[in-house]
Amino acid sequence: MATRDSTDSPRRRIVEAAVELLENGGPDAVSTRAVAAAAGMQPPAIYRLFGDKEGLLEAVAAHGYAQFLERKRAQLDPAPQDPVEELRRGWDMVVEFGVSRPELFAVMNRATGQGPDTAHRAGLEILRGRVRRLAAGGWLRVDEELAAQIIQATGQGAVTTWHSTTPDRRNPALLTILRESMVAAVTHTEPTVPAAESGPAAAARALRAALSDNADVLSDAEQRLLGEWLTRLAAESGAPNA
């Protein structure tokens, strides 16, 4: 018996037909009648499988996120030699996806269903992993949550601005400038710990260095206690094995 994810299942045929109509003709082209005809099925099948047109669009968004995540995971390097370059590559991939597939990208951003939300959160975890690697290497200029927000906002803003600009006025330099502005906003020009180091010791040294520039955040007693903990962690974690 065919499964729901089978390549020739009615559900998949309908979703792929909807994606093709969406990308070729925009949202107005995605009528239940047109989708059913393109999938070689009758309109009642759409209502039976998706409930209504909004349910179909949620499935289209989930399909888009699945493709998007596949590309992100294919690019993922769990131990990059240069986490700042990894950040650039990840940002470029998101923007390229949005620029090349505007209608699908827009539907994905509007989706609120459980399927798209689960995929969206999986994508965010990949982004947060990149940000954590930057922090552990001493590259991060701002806190991790703000860094993730800046990366997301500049990527989505770049795509929105690109598509709201008439084709004759679009300049690819805009995307490069926005990317480099994002990199400058979230990273130091040099790491606060040696690039060859990683793990708890490097993270402890990175945090200790950052706190030295933000001494007024903590009381004197809190600074002394945290400094003692960080110094011990940096020394013990960095000690060579016997």
N, CA, C and O of each residue as an XYZ file, in Angstrom:
968
protein
N       0.849     -1.193      0.000
C       0.000      0.000      0.000
C       0.881      1.239      0.000
O       1.888      1.272      0.707
N       0.527      2.259     -0.777
C       1.333      3.470     -0.858
C       1.240      4.245      0.436
O       0.178      4.297      1.057
N       2.343      4.849      0.850
C       2.363      5.682      2.050
C       2.066      7.118      1.684
O       2.041      7.488      0.510
N       1.834      7.944      2.737
C       1.522      9.350      2.515
C       2.652     10.079      1.828
O       2.417     11.038      1.092
N       3.910      9.627      2.063
C       5.070     10.298      1.489
C       5.491      9.694      0.158
O       6.502     10.110     -0.408
N       4.752      8.735     -0.352
C       5.111      8.113     -1.625
C       5.182      9.147     -2.726
O       4.382     10.082     -2.776
N       6.164      8.966     -3.621
C       6.382      9.975     -4.663
C       5.205     10.106     -5.608
O       5.051     11.142     -6.255
N       4.348      9.054     -5.706
C       3.213      9.142     -6.607
C       1.886      9.218     -5.845
O       0.828      8.952     -6.416
N       1.937      9.583     -4.548
C       0.704      9.666     -3.766
C      -0.131     10.847     -4.247
O       0.422     11.836     -4.729
N      -1.464     10.759     -4.124
C      -2.328     11.881     -4.520
C      -1.966     13.175     -3.799
O      -1.981     14.248     -4.402
N      -1.645     13.078     -2.524
C      -1.305     14.275     -1.756
C      -0.083     14.977     -2.346
O      -0.078     16.192     -2.538
N       0.937     14.194     -2.624
C       2.164     14.792     -3.174
C       1.925     15.363     -4.565
O       2.436     16.436     -4.887
N       1.159     14.664     -5.390
C       0.868     15.179     -6.728
C       0.136     16.510     -6.652
O       0.428     17.424     -7.423
N      -0.799     16.624     -5.742
C      -1.552     17.872     -5.594
C      -0.647     18.993     -5.115
O      -0.702     20.100     -5.648
N       0.186     18.724     -4.116
C       1.083     19.762     -3.580
C       2.057     20.229     -4.648
O       2.262     21.432     -4.812
N       2.657     19.300     -5.372
C       3.619     19.684     -6.409
C       2.938     20.462     -7.532
O       3.526     21.390     -8.086
N       1.698     20.090     -7.871
C       0.960     20.850     -8.886
C       0.676     22.263     -8.384
O       0.763     23.225     -9.147
N       0.334     22.390     -7.094
C       0.060     23.711     -6.511
C       1.320     24.574     -6.500
O       1.257     25.770     -6.786
N       2.455     23.976     -6.174
C       3.720     24.723     -6.165
C       4.037     25.244     -7.568
O       4.432     26.397     -7.737
N       3.862     24.386     -8.561
C       4.161     24.802     -9.934
C       3.237     25.934    -10.380
O       3.693     26.896    -10.999
N       1.953     25.830    -10.074
C       1.022     26.909    -10.432
C       1.372     28.191     -9.686
O       1.331     29.278    -10.264
N       1.713     28.071     -8.415
C       2.069     29.232     -7.602
C       3.275     29.949     -8.181
O       3.267     31.173     -8.320
N       4.309     29.196     -8.520
C       5.545     29.816     -8.974
C       5.440     30.358    -10.399
O       6.176     31.270    -10.776
N       4.535     29.804    -11.176
C       4.372     30.295    -12.548
C       3.334     31.398    -12.673
O       3.429     32.244    -13.562
N       2.334     31.396    -11.780
C       1.249     32.362    -11.930
C       0.884     33.145    -10.702
O      -0.044     33.952    -10.742
N       1.599     32.929     -9.586
C       1.297     33.650     -8.371
C       0.126     33.041     -7.618
O      -0.450     32.054     -8.076
N      -0.242     33.608     -6.465
C      -1.301     33.025     -5.617
C      -2.647     32.896     -6.325
O      -3.378     31.936     -6.079
N      -2.986     33.841     -7.198
C      -4.283     33.789     -7.881
C      -4.424     32.563     -8.780
O      -5.537     32.143     -9.097
N      -3.299     31.994     -9.187
C      -3.346     30.826    -10.065
C      -3.650     29.539     -9.310
O      -3.959     28.512     -9.914
N      -3.559     29.605     -7.984
C      -3.736     28.398     -7.169
C      -5.201     28.284     -6.741
O      -5.519     28.460     -5.565
N      -6.075     27.994     -7.675
C      -7.468     27.689     -7.355
C      -7.599     26.187     -7.207
O      -6.810     25.433     -7.777
N      -8.586     25.747     -6.449
C      -8.761     24.311     -6.256
C      -9.030     23.608     -7.584
O      -8.563     22.491     -7.806
N      -9.784     24.263     -8.464
C     -10.085     23.656     -9.756
C      -8.822     23.519    -10.605
O      -8.597     22.484    -11.234
N      -7.984     24.591    -10.618
C      -6.766     24.554    -11.428
C      -5.771     23.530    -10.885
O      -5.124     22.811    -11.647
N      -5.660     23.476     -9.572
C      -4.724     22.517     -8.966
C      -5.175     21.089     -9.249
O      -4.362     20.236     -9.603
N      -6.468     20.830     -9.092
C      -6.976     19.484     -9.343
C      -6.724     19.069    -10.785
O      -6.313     17.939    -11.051
N      -6.973     19.992    -11.719
C      -6.755     19.677    -13.130
C      -5.285     19.396    -13.402
O      -4.955     18.458    -14.126
N      -4.393     20.211    -12.821
C      -2.956     20.023    -13.051
C      -2.468     18.707    -12.454
O      -1.537     18.089    -12.972
N      -3.106     18.280    -11.355
C      -2.702     17.029    -10.708
C      -3.408     15.820    -11.308
O      -3.130     14.685    -10.920
N      -4.328     16.054    -12.262
C      -5.063     14.956    -12.869
C      -6.077     14.339    -11.937
O      -6.313     13.131    -11.970
N      -6.693     15.192    -11.082
C      -7.651     14.696    -10.101
C      -8.903     15.566    -10.111
O      -8.969     16.559    -10.835
N      -9.885     15.195     -9.313
C     -11.104     15.960     -9.186
C     -11.013     16.901     -7.979
O     -10.374     16.546     -6.988
N     -11.634     18.097     -8.029
C     -11.564     19.051     -6.909
C     -11.926     18.480     -5.546
O     -11.295     18.855     -4.558
N     -12.926     17.578     -5.441
C     -13.231     17.046     -4.102
C     -12.044     16.387     -3.407
O     -12.004     16.320     -2.178
N     -11.079     15.900     -4.185
C      -9.904     15.268     -3.569
C      -9.124     16.273     -2.731
O      -8.561     15.919     -1.695
N      -9.092     17.532     -3.180
C      -8.368     18.563     -2.430
C      -9.047     18.805     -1.096
O      -8.377     18.906     -0.068
N     -10.367     18.900     -1.102
C     -11.085     19.134      0.154
C     -10.953     17.938      1.086
O     -10.879     18.107      2.303
N     -10.923     16.739      0.532
C     -10.790     15.544      1.354
C      -9.405     15.477      2.010
O      -9.282     15.071      3.165
N      -8.366     15.875      1.272
C      -6.999     15.752      1.785
C      -6.527     16.962      2.584
O      -5.737     16.819      3.517
N      -7.008     18.159      2.221
C      -6.472     19.382      2.826
C      -7.519     20.239      3.530
O      -7.163     21.195      4.219
N      -8.779     19.925      3.374
C      -9.824     20.695      4.030
C     -10.332     21.852      3.194
O     -11.523     21.935      2.895
N      -9.430     22.745      2.818
C      -9.793     23.897      1.982
C      -8.517     24.439      1.341
O      -7.446     23.844      1.466
N      -8.646     25.579      0.651
C      -7.486     26.147     -0.035
C      -6.398     26.557      0.946
O      -5.211     26.408      0.654
N      -6.795     27.075      2.117
C      -5.786     27.467      3.110
C      -5.001     26.255      3.593
O      -3.793     26.333      3.813
N      -5.701     25.133      3.755
C      -4.999     23.914      4.141
C      -4.024     23.462      3.074
O      -2.945     22.955      3.382
N      -4.404     23.647      1.816
C      -3.505     23.313      0.717
C      -2.273     24.208      0.734
O      -1.155     23.733      0.537
N      -2.476     25.510      0.969
C      -1.342     26.442      1.015
C      -0.412     26.136      2.194
O       0.800     26.327      2.095
N      -0.980     25.662      3.311
C      -0.129     25.241      4.434
C       0.744     24.056      4.009
O       1.922     23.983      4.361
N       0.156     23.136      3.253
C       0.927     21.986      2.764
C       1.999     22.433      1.774
O       3.100     21.882      1.754
N       1.675     23.432      0.953
C       2.666     23.989      0.021
C       3.823     24.602      0.805
O       4.987     24.417      0.451
N       3.492     25.344      1.885
C       4.539     25.944      2.714
C       5.418     24.867      3.349
O       6.643     24.994      3.373
N       4.789     23.804      3.864
C       5.559     22.718      4.471
C       6.475     22.060      3.440
O       7.608     21.696      3.753
N       5.981     21.910      2.212
C       6.781     21.345      1.116
C       7.983     22.256      0.827
O       9.098     21.778      0.618
N       7.739     23.571      0.819
C       8.830     24.519      0.589
C       9.871     24.455      1.682
O      11.071     24.471      1.407
N       9.411     24.381      2.933
C      10.350     24.294      4.048
C      11.170     23.000      3.986
O      12.353     22.994      4.326
N      10.541     21.916      3.555
C      11.272     20.653      3.447
C      12.414     20.783      2.437
O      13.522     20.307      2.682
N      12.138     21.429      1.304
C      13.183     21.645      0.302
C      14.268     22.581      0.842
O      15.460     22.364      0.628
N      13.829     23.614      1.537
C      14.739     24.596      2.114
C      15.661     23.938      3.141
O      16.871     24.163      3.132
N      15.079     23.119      4.028
C      15.876     22.446      5.049
C      16.857     21.454      4.442
O      17.976     21.291      4.929
N      16.426     20.795      3.379
C      17.323     19.850      2.699
C      18.577     20.571      2.201
O      19.686     20.048      2.312
N      18.393     21.776      1.653
C      19.539     22.553      1.182
C      20.396     23.030      2.350
O      21.624     23.014      2.262
N      19.763     23.454      3.443
C      20.519     23.922      4.599
C      21.342     22.791      5.205
O      22.507     22.979      5.558
N      20.731     21.621      5.323
C      21.439     20.494      5.928
C      22.567     19.990      5.035
O      23.601     19.540      5.529
N      22.368     20.066      3.718
C      23.427     19.659      2.795
C      24.635     20.570      2.917
O      25.768     20.145      2.692
N      24.390     21.827      3.274
C      25.466     22.815      3.397
C      26.104     22.794      4.772
O      27.196     23.331      4.955
N      25.434     22.180      5.748
C      25.847     22.264      7.144
C      27.203     21.610      7.384
O      27.451     20.483      6.954
N      28.072     22.339      8.077
C      29.375     21.834      8.499
C      29.415     21.915     10.025
O      29.489     23.018     10.567
N      29.368     20.780     10.737
C      29.310     20.816     12.200
C      30.569     21.369     12.858
O      30.532     21.760     14.025
N      31.669     21.406     12.137
C      32.924     21.933     12.694
C      33.636     22.772     11.641
O      34.696     22.378     11.154
N      33.071     23.924     11.280
C      33.665     24.736     10.215
C      35.001     25.327     10.629
O      35.193     25.706     11.784
N      35.926     25.403      9.673
C      37.217     26.024      9.959
C      37.068     27.520     10.160
O      37.811     28.120     10.937
N      36.112     28.130      9.466
C      35.889     29.564      9.579
C      34.395     29.805      9.795
O      33.630     29.837      8.832
N      33.966     29.978     11.073
C      32.531     30.142     11.338
C      31.942     31.426     10.765
O      30.733     31.495     10.544
N      32.764     32.443     10.519
C      32.242     33.675      9.916
C      31.910     33.433      8.444
O      30.889     33.911      7.949
N      32.768     32.693      7.749
C      32.457     32.337      6.360
C      31.243     31.425      6.294
O      30.446     31.515      5.361
N      31.100     30.543      7.285
C      29.913     29.691      7.343
C      28.664     30.559      7.492
O      27.633     30.280      6.880
N      28.761     31.618      8.310
C      27.636     32.541      8.468
C      27.290     33.203      7.132
O      26.119     33.310      6.770
N      28.303     33.637      6.416
C      28.060     34.255      5.097
C      27.381     33.265      4.142
O      26.415     33.614      3.465
N      27.885     32.048      4.094
C      27.317     31.051      3.177
C      25.858     30.759      3.524
O      25.010     30.649      2.639
N      25.576     30.636      4.819
C      24.205     30.371      5.232
C      23.265     31.502      4.878
O      22.144     31.259      4.429
N      23.704     32.741      5.073
C      22.887     33.922      4.738
C      22.666     33.989      3.231
O      21.554     34.253      2.772
N      23.713     33.751      2.473
C      23.593     33.772      1.006
C      22.600     32.725      0.519
O      21.826     32.982     -0.403
N      22.619     31.544      1.136
C      21.721     30.476      0.711
C      20.263     30.855      0.953
O      19.410     30.622      0.097
N      19.973     31.437      2.113
C      18.606     31.863      2.424
C      18.141     32.921      1.437
O      17.038     32.834      0.897
N      18.985     33.919      1.203
C      18.609     35.021      0.312
C      18.451     34.516     -1.123
O      17.525     34.924     -1.824
N      19.347     33.633     -1.562
C      19.239     33.100     -2.923
C      17.924     32.330     -3.100
O      17.284     32.418     -4.147
N      17.531     31.579     -2.069
C      16.271     30.838     -2.127
C      15.103     31.816     -2.256
O      14.213     31.619     -3.084
N      15.106     32.867     -1.438
C      14.021     33.836     -1.480
C      13.978     34.646     -2.759
O      12.899     34.969     -3.256
N      15.134     34.975     -3.293
C      15.198     35.758     -4.528
C      14.758     34.921     -5.723
O      14.080     35.423     -6.619
N      15.140     33.646     -5.739
C      14.842     32.806     -6.897
C      13.444     32.197     -6.848
O      12.915     31.781     -7.879
N      12.836     32.139     -5.653
C      11.503     31.518     -5.510
C      10.589     32.438     -4.685
O      10.159     32.071     -3.591
N      10.302     33.608     -5.206
C       9.596     34.623     -4.403
C       8.201     34.220     -3.946
O       7.828     34.476     -2.801
N       7.429     33.596     -4.824
C       6.057     33.252     -4.453
C       6.039     32.186     -3.364
O       5.271     32.284     -2.407
N       6.884     31.168     -3.508
C       6.957     30.118     -2.501
C       7.490     30.679     -1.187
O       6.983     30.337     -0.119
N       8.493     31.527     -1.254
C       9.084     32.141     -0.064
C       8.029     32.939      0.693
O       7.982     32.894      1.922
N       7.178     33.673     -0.036
C       6.130     34.473      0.591
C       5.106     33.586      1.290
O       4.685     33.891      2.406
N       4.701     32.496      0.651
C       3.745     31.570      1.264
C       4.347     30.937      2.515
O       3.654     30.770      3.520
N       5.616     30.587      2.462
C       6.289     30.006      3.623
C       6.294     30.972      4.794
O       6.075     30.562      5.934
N       6.542     32.254      4.530
C       6.596     33.239      5.613
C       5.230     33.542      6.203
O       5.133     33.971      7.352
N       4.165     33.322      5.422
C       2.814     33.586      5.934
C       2.218     32.384      6.651
O       1.221     32.525      7.360
N       2.802     31.213      6.484
C       2.207     29.986      7.015
C       2.183     29.984      8.541
O       3.108     30.471      9.190
N       1.110     29.430      9.099
C       0.962     29.355     10.556
C       0.659     27.937     11.038
O       0.508     27.722     12.241
N       0.567     26.978     10.140
C       0.194     25.615     10.507
C       1.303     24.870     11.218
O       2.445     25.326     11.275
N       0.945     23.697     11.769
C       1.893     22.905     12.545
C       3.049     22.387     11.703
O       4.195     22.397     12.151
N       2.757     21.934     10.483
C       3.817     21.406      9.628
C       4.870     22.442      9.294
O       6.054     22.216      9.545
N       4.462     23.597      8.723
C       5.441     24.650      8.447
C       6.148     25.142      9.708
O       7.338     25.456      9.669
N       5.415     25.212     10.838
C       6.021     25.703     12.071
C       7.122     24.769     12.551
O       8.173     25.223     13.004
N       6.882     23.471     12.454
C       7.897     22.490     12.864
C       9.150     22.622     11.994
O      10.270     22.601     12.504
N       8.957     22.757     10.688
C      10.087     22.908      9.775
C      10.808     24.230     10.020
O      12.036     24.295      9.968
N      10.034     25.286     10.287
C      10.630     26.593     10.559
C      11.529     26.523     11.794
O      12.632     27.070     11.802
N      11.039     25.838     12.845
C      11.838     25.726     14.067
C      13.087     24.884     13.833
O      14.127     25.139     14.440
N      12.994     23.889     12.963
C      14.187     23.093     12.630
C      15.228     23.959     11.934
O      16.425     23.828     12.190
N      14.769     24.851     11.047
C      15.684     25.781     10.394
C      16.318     26.732     11.377
O      17.502     27.048     11.266
N      15.528     27.198     12.355
C      16.068     28.099     13.376
C      17.140     27.410     14.208
O      18.112     28.046     14.617
N      16.969     26.110     14.463
C      17.983     25.389     15.228
C      19.309     25.343     14.484
O      20.372     25.421     15.101
N      19.252     25.218     13.169
C      20.491     25.258     12.381
C      21.146     26.629     12.514
O      22.361     26.726     12.689
N      20.334     27.695     12.430
C      20.860     29.047     12.590
C      21.460     29.235     13.975
O      22.551     29.790     14.108
N      20.760     28.781     15.004
C      21.270     28.949     16.374
C      22.554     28.167     16.578
O      23.424     28.588     17.340
N      22.682     27.023     15.900
C      23.932     26.273     15.978
C      25.090     27.075     15.409
O      26.187     27.079     15.968
N      24.842     27.756     14.291
C      25.892     28.605     13.708
C      26.270     29.728     14.675
O      27.447     30.047     14.841
N      25.271     30.314     15.303
C      25.528     31.413     16.226
C      26.302     30.921     17.444
O      27.206     31.603     17.925
N      25.945     29.736     17.944
C      26.680     29.176     19.092
C      28.145     28.940     18.748
O      29.023     29.171     19.579
N      28.413     28.482     17.532
C      29.811     28.255     17.134
C      30.574     29.572     17.065
O      31.753     29.632     17.414
N      29.902     30.619     16.619
C      30.540     31.941     16.619
C      30.863     32.380     18.041
O      31.949     32.893     18.308
N      29.915     32.175     18.953
C      30.129     32.579     20.346
C      31.261     31.774     20.980
O      32.112     32.335     21.669
N      31.272     30.467     20.749
C      32.298     29.613     21.341
C      33.687     29.970     20.834
O      34.672     29.817     21.556
N      33.770     30.446     19.595
C      35.069     30.830     19.040
C      35.484     32.252     19.362
O      36.544     32.707     18.931
N      34.653     32.958     20.120
C      35.002     34.326     20.495
C      34.708     35.362     19.428
O      35.221     36.479     19.491
N      33.879     35.002     18.435
C      33.598     35.931     17.340
C      32.405     36.842     17.604
O      32.310     37.919     17.017
N      31.507     36.426     18.468
C      30.219     37.099     18.568
C      30.329     38.441     19.293
O      30.913     38.531     20.372
N      29.765     39.469     18.687
C      29.793     40.825     19.233
C      28.590     41.102     20.129
O      28.687     41.897     21.065
N      27.460     40.456     19.853
C      26.223     40.669     20.604
C      25.774     39.328     21.184
O      26.375     38.293     20.895
N      24.715     39.345     22.002
C      24.257     38.079     22.567
C      23.641     37.211     21.478
O      23.273     37.701     20.411
N      23.536     35.930     21.758
C      23.155     34.961     20.733
C      21.751     35.204     20.186
O      21.530     35.089     18.981
N      20.809     35.534     21.053
C      19.435     35.743     20.584
C      19.353     36.943     19.649
O      18.700     36.881     18.607
N      20.021     38.041     20.024
C      20.015     39.232     19.168
C      20.720     38.945     17.853
O      20.277     39.406     16.801
N      21.804     38.193     17.898
C      22.524     37.851     16.663
C      21.614     37.096     15.707
O      21.581     37.395     14.513
N      20.863     36.101     16.231
C      19.958     35.330     15.382
C      18.878     36.225     14.777
O      18.512     36.059     13.613
N      18.372     37.167     15.560
C      17.346     38.087     15.065
C      17.895     38.992     13.958
O      17.215     39.245     12.964
N      19.111     39.472     14.134
C      19.726     40.334     13.116
C      19.939     39.555     11.817
O      19.669     40.066     10.730
N      20.419     38.326     11.934
C      20.663     37.501     10.748
C      19.352     37.255      9.996
O      19.299     37.381      8.773
N      18.302     36.905     10.734
C      16.999     36.669     10.110
C      16.445     37.939      9.469
O      15.990     37.924      8.326
N      16.492     39.042     10.228
C      15.879     40.282      9.746
C      16.567     40.802      8.493
O      15.903     41.270      7.568
N      17.883     40.725      8.458
C      18.590     41.229      7.275
C      18.347     40.331      6.065
O      18.239     40.822      4.942
N      18.260     39.015      6.286
C      17.984     38.105      5.178
C      16.604     38.322      4.593
O      16.451     38.438      3.377
N      15.593     38.377      5.457
C      14.230     38.596      4.978
C      14.074     39.987      4.384
O      13.372     40.174      3.390
N      14.737     40.967      5.003
C      14.673     42.326      4.469
C      15.306     42.430      3.100
O      14.814     43.149      2.230
N      16.400     41.710      2.909
C      17.060     41.727      1.605
C      16.147     41.168      0.524
O      16.046     41.735     -0.564
N      15.479     40.050      0.824
C      14.574     39.437     -0.157
C      13.388     40.353     -0.445
O      13.014     40.545     -1.602
N      12.796     40.918      0.609
C      11.642     41.808      0.431
C      12.003     43.032     -0.398
O      11.264     43.424     -1.301
N      13.147     43.630     -0.081
C      13.574     44.822     -0.813
C      13.864     44.494     -2.274
O      13.523     45.272     -3.165
N      14.486     43.360     -2.519
C      14.803     42.943     -3.884
C      13.533     42.841     -4.723
O      13.488     43.337     -5.848
N      12.515     42.206     -4.184
C      11.296     41.987     -4.957
C      10.398     43.221     -5.024
O       9.543     43.315     -5.905
N      10.583     44.166     -4.104
C       9.788     45.395     -4.165
C      10.436     46.445     -5.066
O       9.870     47.514     -5.291
N      11.628     46.133     -5.579
C      12.340     47.035     -6.489
C      12.095     46.576     -7.926
O      12.154     45.381     -8.218
N      11.825     47.505     -8.803
C      11.592     47.135    -10.199
C      12.867     46.495    -10.772
O      13.975     46.890    -10.408
N      12.709     45.508    -11.667
C      13.873     44.777    -12.185
C      14.970     45.674    -12.749
O      16.151     45.364    -12.598
N      14.603     46.780    -13.397
C      15.624     47.637    -13.999
C      16.441     48.400    -12.965
O      17.480     48.970    -13.299
N      15.981     48.420    -11.698
C      16.707     49.149    -10.651
C      17.374     48.222     -9.636
O      18.011     48.696     -8.696
N      17.238     46.928     -9.812
C      17.856     45.989     -8.873
C      19.372     45.949     -9.064
O      19.872     45.893    -10.188
N      20.079     45.979     -7.953
C      21.541     45.971     -7.990
C      22.045     44.869     -7.059
O      21.820     44.945     -5.851
N      22.720     43.848     -7.590
C      23.216     42.766     -6.733
C      24.127     43.246     -5.609
O      24.284     42.559     -4.600
N      24.732     44.430     -5.780
C      25.593     44.953     -4.725
C      24.816     45.171     -3.425
O      25.388     45.112     -2.336
N      23.506     45.423     -3.545
C      22.685     45.601     -2.357
C      22.772     44.386     -1.449
O      22.909     44.528     -0.234
N      22.693     43.186     -2.029
C      22.717     41.967     -1.234
C      24.058     41.780     -0.542
O      24.114     41.362      0.615
N      25.134     42.090     -1.250
C      26.468     41.965     -0.661
C      26.650     42.955      0.486
O      27.195     42.605      1.533
N      26.194     44.188      0.286
C      26.335     45.214      1.318
C      25.516     44.859      2.552
O      25.990     45.023      3.677
N      24.295     44.375      2.355
C      23.470     43.973      3.495
C      24.093     42.806      4.243
O      24.074     42.773      5.474
N      24.645     41.848      3.508
C      25.296     40.706      4.160
C      26.475     41.156      4.994
O      26.619     40.740      6.144
N      27.321     42.003      4.427
C      28.503     42.446      5.164
C      28.137     43.352      6.335
O      28.836     43.363      7.348
N      27.056     44.106      6.207
C      26.569     44.916      7.328
C      26.113     44.004      8.461
O      26.355     44.288      9.634
N      25.447     42.903      8.099
C      25.025     41.930      9.098
C      26.224     41.313      9.793
O      26.243     41.202     11.019
N      27.229     40.907      9.018
C      28.427     40.296      9.597
C      29.115     41.275     10.551
O      29.544     40.881     11.636
N      29.223     42.542     10.156
C      29.860     43.550     11.003
C      29.070     43.793     12.277
O      29.649     44.088     13.323
N      27.733     43.671     12.195
C      26.891     43.934     13.355
C      26.977     42.823     14.398
O      26.826     43.088     15.591
N      27.218     41.583     13.968
C      27.159     40.477     14.930
C      28.515     39.880     15.271
O      28.606     39.110     16.228
N      29.570     40.197     14.535
C      30.865     39.575     14.809
C      31.963     40.610     14.994
O      31.880     41.733     14.497
N      33.001     40.196     15.730
C      34.228     40.977     15.837
C      35.064     40.759     14.571
O      34.889     39.767     13.863
N      35.970     41.697     14.297
C      36.862     41.514     13.157
C      37.912     40.439     13.441
O      38.444     39.824     12.518
N      38.205     40.220     14.718
C      39.116     39.158     15.136
C      38.483     38.453     16.330
O      37.796     39.093     17.126
N      38.702     37.139     16.471
C      38.114     36.438     17.622
C      38.770     36.870     18.921
O      39.942     37.249     18.932
N      38.019     36.815     20.017
C      38.586     37.166     21.318
C      39.311     35.985     21.951
O      39.874     36.112     23.039
N      39.301     34.827     21.269
C      40.134     33.679     21.661
C      40.815     33.185     20.404
O      40.300     33.412     19.309
N      41.962     32.512     20.517
C      42.635     31.996     19.322
C      41.706     31.107     18.508
O      40.940     30.322     19.067
N      41.777     31.231     17.171
C      40.866     30.504     16.285
C      41.003     28.998     16.401
O      40.045     28.272     16.139
N      42.177     28.513     16.790
C      42.390     27.072     16.862
C      41.705     26.439     18.065
O      41.571     25.217     18.126
N      41.261     27.269     19.042
C      40.661     26.739     20.243
C      39.160     26.603     20.086
O      38.539     27.342     19.322
N      38.583     25.666     20.802
C      37.141     25.503     20.803
C      36.743     24.809     22.089
O      37.612     24.436     22.877
N      35.460     24.627     22.323
C      34.976     23.930     23.493
C      34.777     24.842     24.684
O      34.845     26.063     24.542
N      34.527     24.263     25.881
C      34.225     25.059     27.070
C      35.317     26.053     27.447
O      35.021     27.170     27.869
N      36.581     25.650     27.296
C      37.665     26.557     27.672
C      37.638     27.818     26.819
O      37.745     28.929     27.338
N      37.493     27.640     25.502
C      37.445     28.796     24.605
C      36.216     29.657     24.889
O      36.294     30.885     24.870
N      35.080     29.007     25.153
C      33.861     29.761     25.454
C      34.024     30.555     26.740
O      33.575     31.697     26.829
N      34.673     29.946     27.748
C      34.899     30.645     29.010
C      35.797     31.855     28.812
O      35.546     32.917     29.381
N      36.846     31.700     28.006
C      37.734     32.836     27.753
C      37.032     33.923     26.947
O      37.250     35.115     27.165
N      36.171     33.486     25.998
C      35.434     34.471     25.200
C      34.498     35.278     26.087
O      34.414     36.499     25.949
N      33.789     34.606     27.001
C      32.869     35.309     27.895
C      33.632     36.210     28.857
O      33.211     37.335     29.125
N      34.735     35.726     29.367
C      35.541     36.538     30.278
C      36.036     37.798     29.583
O      36.046     38.875     30.179
N      36.449     37.669     28.322
C      36.912     38.833     27.567
C      35.771     39.808     27.315
O      35.957     41.022     27.410
N      34.591     39.283     26.994
C      33.454     40.160     26.722
C      33.029     40.904     27.972
O      32.668     42.079     27.902
N      33.066     40.233     29.119
C      32.649     40.879     30.363
C      33.594     42.000     30.769
O      33.183     42.948     31.438
N      34.854     41.898     30.371
C      35.808     42.958     30.720
C      35.445     44.282     30.070
O      35.826     45.347     30.557
N      34.695     44.211     28.952
C      34.245     45.425     28.269
C      32.866     45.866     28.722
O      32.378     46.914     28.300
N      32.229     45.068     29.584
C      30.874     45.381     30.045
C      30.787     45.181     31.549
O      29.877     44.527     32.057
N      31.750     45.757     32.245
C      31.880     45.511     33.680
C      30.702     46.029     34.479
O      30.430     45.516     35.565
N      29.999     47.025     33.978
C      28.899     47.617     34.736
C      27.637     46.766     34.715
O      26.659     47.112     35.379
N      27.629     45.663     33.971
C      26.456     44.795     33.915
C      26.244     44.076     35.236
O      25.104     43.847     35.640
N      27.334     43.716     35.918
C      27.273     42.958     37.167
C      27.817     43.779     38.326
O      28.590     44.717     38.131
N      27.402     43.412     39.539
C      27.966     44.038     40.736
C      29.393     43.545     40.926
O      29.817     42.583     40.284
N      30.139     44.214     41.817
C      31.523     43.800     42.072
C      31.591     42.356     42.556
O      32.455     41.591     42.127
N      30.667     41.982     43.459
C      30.671     40.616     43.991
C      30.348     39.610     42.893
O      30.963     38.546     42.824
N      29.381     39.942     42.032
C      29.029     39.040     40.937
C      30.173     38.902     39.953
O      30.429     37.810     39.446
N      30.868     40.003     39.678
C      32.010     39.939     38.759
C      33.108     39.044     39.312
O      33.703     38.256     38.577
N      33.377     39.166     40.616
C      34.441     38.339     41.220
C      34.073     36.857     41.171
O      34.904     36.015     40.831
N      32.808     36.541     41.518
C      32.380     35.148     41.539
C      32.390     34.552     40.128
O      32.899     33.452     39.914
N      31.823     35.288     39.173
C      31.811     34.776     37.811
C      33.220     34.679     37.250
O      33.545     33.718     36.552
N      34.053     35.656     37.545
C      35.436     35.621     37.083
C      36.175     34.400     37.604
O      36.965     33.783     36.890
N      35.902     34.054     38.881
C      36.541     32.866     39.459
C      36.084     31.606     38.732
O      36.896     30.734     38.418
N      34.780     31.513     38.465
C      34.254     30.334     37.763
C      34.839     30.222     36.354
O      35.260     29.146     35.929
N      34.858     31.334     35.648
C      35.355     31.313     34.266
C      36.842     30.981     34.218
O      37.293     30.241     33.344
N      37.596     31.533     35.163
C      39.034     31.258     35.207
C      39.288     29.779     35.466
O      40.152     29.167     34.838
N      38.519     29.208     36.405
C      38.683     27.786     36.715
C      38.287     26.915     35.518
O      38.982     25.957     35.181
N      37.163     27.258     34.881
C      36.705     26.477     33.730
C      37.712     26.563     32.584
O      38.011     25.560     31.935
N      38.227     27.755     32.343
C      39.192     27.926     31.255
C      40.464     27.139     31.506
O      41.032     26.551     30.586
N      40.915     27.131     32.769
C      42.157     26.449     33.114
C      41.986     24.947     33.088
O      42.822     24.232     32.537
N      40.878     24.451     33.698
C      40.680     23.003     33.808
C      40.309     22.380     32.467
O      40.801     21.308     32.113
N      39.433     23.065     31.719
C      39.028     22.502     30.424
C      40.152     22.545     29.421
O      40.216     21.735     28.496
N      41.052     23.517     29.618
C      42.121     23.663     28.640
C      43.351     22.835     28.975
O      44.304     22.795     28.196
N      43.338     22.155     30.157
C      44.506     21.389     30.556
C      44.682     20.166     29.652
O      43.693     19.516     29.312
N      45.909     19.839     29.257
C      46.125     18.666     28.414
C      45.872     17.386     29.185
O      46.035     17.346     30.404
N      45.473     16.340     28.474
C      45.259     15.054     29.100
C      46.591     14.448     29.508
O      47.604     14.617     28.830
N      46.568     13.735     30.634
C      47.800     13.102     31.119
C      48.183     11.935     30.240
O      49.193     11.278     30.491
